[in-house]
């Protein structure tokens, strides 16, 4: 027993030394910022609970607006100028919340979050629920947790008057999970804010590495699409493979897709055929992601259509992929002809030197606070996000929000302690960038 007590005492002493070293790396003002964050850890979770219990599925505009009003009140109290940006009614989207303050000190920052979730009004998950040492709820980590982190980081700075004379814009979009169309309209406010800023921070959820350590995101792959259309010579199936009848549309489509798999792949590039229809007659509606086909086993297929996505990290990578895919499509089997078209959605957030410098500053803030080194997450491990629309204009860092598991599923949860950790890191980073 005495040995165990001795070991615990040694461990406690080591932890105290680590904490002392971390505290020594912070200025007096920064230590006050950390204290202010910790003082409100309980209140932050209570506010998060209130927002989670309001359904704000993307297709529930009134719910999104209600959550927007909750956050707007917080920004108003912090001295920000706030406004609600409506979108055209035909989009059937709620709009966006913008909060801003103007100053001349330090870098001009853009902080990005979103109010909507994937959990619509008919979702079986609607409320905040404690599950042991975790919290389950709709959007609890993706990304109402990240939104609360932004508010609480700014609140800690405001307590020390550290927001005075700073230039910070916050944009909470209302349709990140299912954006309205066209994107040029629904993301115009976000792009405009980026053009008035020097740096952007995205508060999508943290992704942990294989060892369970927090990471941050300096690169996210673009989201784009492709449509493959193939026509073949219809005829009796007994003539398939012959010079007169050819191979038909389905064989040609299969050849092309397999050649994509064999010849186009490279690191950080993916291309997935999500839907395929083939037969004598086919139809496909991209707007509803639904198609149909008619055909008989004794008839050579006349039509084939495949729709897929293409995710790339740089425009050079996209251009290489397009060229290879077009070359494969052009080499048609006898009796068939194919065409491929491409569409763009989310631009890439390439891992630029500016993004890397932001990560280094964020990691240093984390180390100085005693919260450990933050490494970059491999870009292939993230999907598309709002930060990508601002990436062409400013250096960006994303994935610095809450930590949880099961995002976009009925088991989405939150590690409660991640709110405090991420808020401390964010508050210190914002403070240092705006000096």
N, C-alpha and C positions, 0 to 999 in steps of 0.2 A: 504493500500500500504506500509506504514511504517513497519507494522508487517511482511509483506512478505519480505521486504528488510532485516529486522532483522533476520528472519529465514535463509535467504540465507547467510547472513554474518556469523551466527553461524555454518552453515553447512560447509562453506568455511574454517572457522577456525579449525573445527574438521578434515577436510581432510588434512589441512596443518600440524596439529599435527601428524596425522597418517603417512604422508609422512616423517616428520622429524624423527619419531621413527624408521621408516624403514631405512632411510638413516644412522641413528646412528648405526644400526646393521651391516652395511657394512664398510669394511676398505676403506682407501683412494683409493687404487688401484681398489677395486671393484666398487666404485662409478664412477671411470673413465671408467670402462668397461661398466657399464649401460649407461653412457653418450655416449659412442662410438656407442652402439647399437641404441640408440634413434636418433643419428645424421644421421644414414643411413636408417631409417625406410622407407622413400620414395623411396630411391634407391633400397632397397631390394624388394619392391613391383614391381618396374619397371623391375628388373631382372627376378622376378617370371613371370611377364607377358610375357616376351620374351620366356621363356622356355615353358610356357603353349601353346603359339601359334605355337609351333613346334609339330606336331603329333608324338607321341612316343608310340603308341599302341604296345603291346608285339610282335605282328606279323608283325610289320613294322620295321625290323632291322635297316634300314638306318636312320629312324627317331630317334630311340633309340640312335644310335651312334652320331647323330647330337646333341641331348641334352647332351650326354656324353661329347662331345667336348666343349660345352658351360661351363659345370661345371669343366671340366679338366683345362680350361684356368684360372678359378678362383683359383683352388688349386695350380696351377703353380705359380701364383702371390703371394700366401701366403707362398711359400717356400717348398711346399710338393713335394716329388718325385712321379710322376704319371705314370701310365701305363694302357693300355687297355688289358683285358684278353679275348681272343677269345675262343669260344666254338666250338666243332666239327660241321662242316657244316651240317651234317645230322640232327642236333637239330633244325636248322632254327631259331636260336636265336642270338641276337646281341652280347652278351657278357657282361662284367662287367667293371666298372671303379674302380680302386684302387688308393688311394692317401695315402702316408705315410710319417712320419718323425720319426727319431730315436733319443732318448735321454735317460737320466738316472734319470730324476727327477719325483717323484710321481708315480701314477698308470699308467700302460700302457692301453690306452683306444681304444676301437673299436666302431666307429660310423657307423650306418647302415641306408641306404636309398635305394630307387630304382628309376630308370629312366623311366621305362615303366608305361603305364596306361592301363585301360580296354577299352579305346576309340580308336578303330581302324580307319583306313583311311576312312571307309564307315560310320562312326558315324555321326549323325546329329549335334553333338556338337564338334566344332573344334577350337573355338577362345575364348579368354578372353572377358568377357562382364560384365560391371557394372550393377547391379540390385539393385538400392537404396543404402543401406549401406552394401550390400553383393557383392561378385564377383563370377560369374558363369564361369566355364571353365573346360576343360578336364584334370583331374588330379590336379586341383588347390589345393586341400587339400590332395589328395591321389595319389602320395605324393610329388609332386614337391614343395609344401609349406614346407614340412619337410626337403627336400634337401636344400632349400634356408636357412632355419633356421640353419642348420649345417654350411653352408658357412659363414653366417653372424656372428654366434657366434665365429667361429675361426678368422674371420676378426677383430672383436673387441678385441680379445686377442692378435692378432698379432700387433695391433696398439700400445699396451703397452709392446711389446716384451715378452708377457707372454707365447708364444709358444716355446720360446728358451729352449732347452734341454728337451723337453717333447717327449713322445713316443705316437703318435696318428696315428691310421690307420682308413681310411674311405673306406668303400666298398659300392658302389652303384650298385646293381644288375640290370640287364637289362631284367629280365624275372620273376619278383616276381608275377605278376598277373596270369601268365600261364607258370609255370616253364618247362624248357626242361627236357627230360628224357634220362638217369636215373638221379635222384636227387643227387646221390653220385658224379656225374661228375659236374653237373651245380652248386652245392653248395660247391665244394671242396675248392675254393678260400676263401669263407666265413669261412668255418671251419678252414682252415689253419691260417687265421688271428686271429680267436678266440683263437687258441692254443698259439699264441704269445702275447696275451693280458691278462689283469687282470680283466677288467670290460667291459661290452658292453652296449651301449645306442642305442635304436631303435627309430627312429623319425617318425613312423606311426602317423596318426592323433590322436589328443586328443579326448577322449569321455567324454562328460559331464554327471554328475549325475542328478538325478531327480530335484534337486534344481538349476540346471544350472551351477554348479561349475566344474572346470577342475579336471580331475583325471589323474592317470598314471597307467601303467599296470605292475604288478609283476608276472602275470601268464597268460598263453594262452594254450588252450587245443590242444592236438594233433589232427591231421587229419589222419584218417585211414579208411579202407574200409572193406566190407564183401560181399560175394556172397553166396546166398542160392540156392542150386539146389535140386529139388524134382522130383522123378519119381513115377508114379502110374501105376496100372494095367488097361490098356485100356479095354473097353467093352461097352455094351449097357447101356444107362443111366437108364433103368428100374431096373438094378441090383445094382445101387449105394447104399451104406450102408450095403449091404449083406455081409455075411461071405466070399463068393466066390469072389466077385468083390471088396470089400473094399470101401474106400472113395475117391480115386483118388488124383491126385497131387495138384489140386487147393485147395481142402479142407485142405489137409495137410499143404500146404504153408500158408493158412490163419490162421490155428491153431498156427503155429510157430510164425508168425508175431504178433498175438495178445498176445501170451504168452510172447514174448519179451517185449511188452508194459506193461504187468502186473507184470512181475517178475524180470526184469533186471534194471529198473530205479533206479538211486540214484543221489544225488546232483552233479552237474557239469558233468554228463554223459549224452550224447544223442546218439541215434542211429536211423537213418532215412532211411526207404526204399524209395529210389528215383525213382526206376523203377521196374516194375513187368510185366512179361509176363507169360501166362499159356494157355494150350490147348493140342491138340493132338500132334502138332509139334511146337516147339519154337526155336528161335535163339536170341542171344544177343551178341553184340560186345562192350566190355567195352572201346575200343579205341575211338569209336565215340559216345558212350552213346546212342546206338540205337538198338532196337530189333523188332521182329515181332512174331506173333502167328497165328496158324491155328487151328480151332476146330469147332465142331458142338454141338448144344445143346443136341442132343440125344446120345452123346458119352462121356464116362467118361474120364476126362483129364488124359493124360499120362505124361505131363511135366509141370513144373513150375519153374520159375527162378526169383529171386529178387536180386537187387544190392542196397547196401546202404552204408552210411558212419557211422563212429563211432568216437565220439570225447570224449577224456578223459583228465584228468588233471595230473594223475600220472600213472606210469607203474603198480602199484598195483591195481589201479582202472581198468585199461585195462585188467589185468589178471583175475580179478573177473568177469568182463563182458564176456570175452571169455568163461570162465568155465560155467557160467550160460547159455549162448547161446548154447553151445555145448550140455549141458544136456537137454535142451528143444528140440533141434533138434533130439536127440537120441530117444526120446519117440514117435516114429511114430505111426500114426493111421494105422489100418489094411489095407493091400494092398498098402502101400506107404513106401518109403524110402527117407531119406533126408541127405544132406551133406552140411556143411558150411565151407568156407575158409576165411581167413583174410589176408589183405594186409596193409602195413604201408606206410605213406607218410611223414607228418610233425611230428617230435617228440614233446612231451609236454614241455612247459616251466612251470615247477612246481614252486609254490610260496615259494622259499627257504628263509632262514634267510638272506643270502647275498643279495637277491633281495629286501627284506624289508629294509635292511640298506641303499641300494641305494635310495629307495623311501624316506626314512627319510632325507637323505642328500639333495635330490632334493626339498622336501617340505620345508626344512629349508632355502634353497636358495630363494625359492619363497616367504616365509614369510619375510625374511630379505629385499627383494626387494619391499615389500609392495604389493605383488601379491596374498597373501592368502595361506592357507594350501592346500596341495594336498593329497587327499586320494587315496587308491587303488581301482581300478575298479574291480568288481567281474569278475573272469576269464571267466565265461559263457557268458559274453557279448562281447567277441572278437572272431573273426575267427582266421585262421592260418596266420602266417607271418614269414618272414626270420629270425627274432631273435630266433626262436625256434631251428634253426640248430646250434646255438652257445650256447644255454642254457645248454647243458650237460658239457660245459667246463668252463664257467665263470658266475659270477653273472650278471644279466641283468635287465634293466628297459626299458620299451617300452611305446609307446603312448604319447610321449612328443613333438609331432610335431604341426602342424597347427590345428585349430578348424574350422570345417565346417559341412555341412549337405548334405544328399543325395549321399553319397559315392557310386560309381559304377552305378549311374543312370545319365540320361541326365540333372538332376537338381543338380548335385554335385556343391557345392559352398564353399566359404571361408569367414570367419569373418576376415577382413583385420587386425584388431588390434591384432589378435592372433599371428601374425608373430612376432611382437615386443615383446609381453609378453613371448612367448616361447623361443625366442632368448635370452632374458635377463636371464631367468632361466637356459637355457642350458649353456650360457657363464659362469655364476657364478659357476654352478656345475662343469664344465670342469676345470675351474680355481682352484677350491678348491681340486678337485681330483688329479690334477697334481702338487700340491705344494710339 
